[in-house]
């Protein structure tokens, strides 16, 4: 059956002496404390990074951004650049459409005003 222990599992269990429950709980508490301490250290480090980033001058931030961008893989940079170009083109098209519609309405209004003068 699946629930029965194999020979290797039986031999491993027999080799390890059974710890008292107090020792097992102590080990568990120590492990939990270690994990908690690790989490606390990471949280403090994250806060410190944010605080330092706020105090950095603009040129330093710009340089750090340039370095970070240079470290990215070329494929990721190419994808981001393509997205930016597409966004700019969309904006340009919408601006041109707005301008042309405004020009058309101005031309129409001028034509009607000339006819009314005659």
C-alpha positions as CSV (number, residue, x, y, z in Angstrom):
1,X,0.0,0.0,0.0
2,X,1.0,3.6,-0.4
3,X,0.6,4.5,3.3
4,X,3.1,1.9,4.4
5,X,6.6,3.2,5.0
6,X,9.4,1.9,2.8
7,X,12.6,0.3,4.3
8,X,14.7,3.4,3.8
9,X,12.1,5.6,5.6
10,X,12.0,3.1,8.5
11,X,15.8,3.1,8.8
12,X,16.0,6.9,8.8
13,X,13.4,7.2,11.5
14,X,15.3,4.6,13.6
15,X,18.6,6.4,13.2
16,X,17.4,9.8,14.5
17,X,16.7,9.7,18.2
18,X,13.3,11.2,19.1
19,X,13.6,14.7,20.5
20,X,11.6,15.8,23.5
21,X,8.7,18.0,22.6
22,X,10.3,21.0,24.4
23,X,13.3,20.8,22.2
24,X,11.2,20.5,19.1
25,X,9.2,23.6,20.1
26,X,12.5,25.5,20.9
27,X,13.8,24.7,17.4
28,X,10.5,25.8,15.8
29,X,10.5,29.0,17.8
30,X,14.1,29.7,16.8
31,X,13.4,29.1,13.2
32,X,10.3,31.4,13.3
33,X,12.3,34.1,15.1
34,X,15.0,33.9,12.4
35,X,12.4,34.3,9.7
36,X,10.8,37.2,11.5
37,X,14.2,38.9,12.0
38,X,15.0,38.5,8.3
39,X,11.7,40.0,7.3
40,X,12.2,43.0,9.6
41,X,15.7,43.6,8.3
42,X,14.4,43.6,4.7
43,X,11.6,46.0,5.6
44,X,14.1,48.4,7.2
45,X,16.4,48.2,4.3
46,X,13.6,49.0,1.9
47,X,12.6,52.1,3.9
48,X,16.2,53.2,4.0
49,X,16.5,52.9,0.2
50,X,13.4,55.1,-0.2
51,X,14.6,57.7,2.2
52,X,18.0,57.9,0.5
53,X,16.3,58.1,-2.9
54,X,14.3,61.1,-1.8
55,X,17.4,63.0,-0.7
56,X,19.4,62.4,-3.9
57,X,20.0,65.3,-6.2
58,X,18.5,65.3,-9.8
59,X,21.8,64.7,-11.6
60,X,22.5,61.6,-9.5
61,X,19.0,60.3,-10.1
62,X,19.4,60.9,-13.8
63,X,22.8,59.1,-13.9
64,X,21.3,56.2,-11.9
65,X,18.4,55.9,-14.3
66,X,20.8,55.9,-17.3
67,X,22.8,53.1,-15.7
68,X,19.7,51.1,-14.9
69,X,18.5,51.5,-18.5
70,X,21.9,50.4,-19.9
71,X,21.9,47.3,-17.8
72,X,18.6,46.1,-19.3
73,X,18.7,43.6,-22.1
74,X,18.5,45.1,-25.6
75,X,15.3,43.3,-26.3
76,X,13.5,44.9,-23.3
77,X,14.9,48.3,-24.3
78,X,13.7,47.9,-27.9
79,X,10.2,46.9,-26.8
80,X,9.9,49.9,-24.5
81,X,11.2,52.2,-27.2
82,X,8.7,50.8,-29.7
83,X,5.9,51.4,-27.2
84,X,7.0,55.0,-26.5
85,X,7.2,55.7,-30.3
86,X,3.7,54.2,-30.8
87,X,2.3,56.4,-28.0
88,X,3.9,59.5,-29.4
89,X,2.6,58.8,-32.9
90,X,-0.9,58.3,-31.5
91,X,-0.7,61.7,-29.7
92,X,0.6,63.4,-32.9
93,X,-2.2,61.9,-35.0
94,X,-4.9,63.0,-32.5
95,X,-3.3,66.5,-32.3
96,X,-3.2,66.8,-36.1
97,X,-6.9,65.7,-36.3
98,X,-7.9,68.3,-33.8
99,X,-5.9,71.0,-35.6
100,X,-7.4,70.1,-39.0
101,X,-11.0,70.1,-37.6
102,X,-10.4,73.6,-36.0
103,X,-9.0,74.9,-39.3
104,X,-12.0,73.5,-41.2
105,X,-14.4,75.2,-38.9
106,X,-12.5,78.5,-39.2
107,X,-12.6,78.3,-43.0
108,X,-16.3,77.6,-43.0
109,X,-17.0,80.5,-40.7
110,X,-15.0,82.8,-43.0
111,X,-16.8,81.7,-46.1
112,X,-20.2,82.3,-44.5
113,X,-19.1,85.8,-43.3
114,X,-18.0,86.7,-46.9
115,X,-21.3,85.7,-48.4
116,X,-23.2,87.7,-45.8
117,X,-21.2,90.8,-46.7
118,X,-22.2,90.6,-50.4
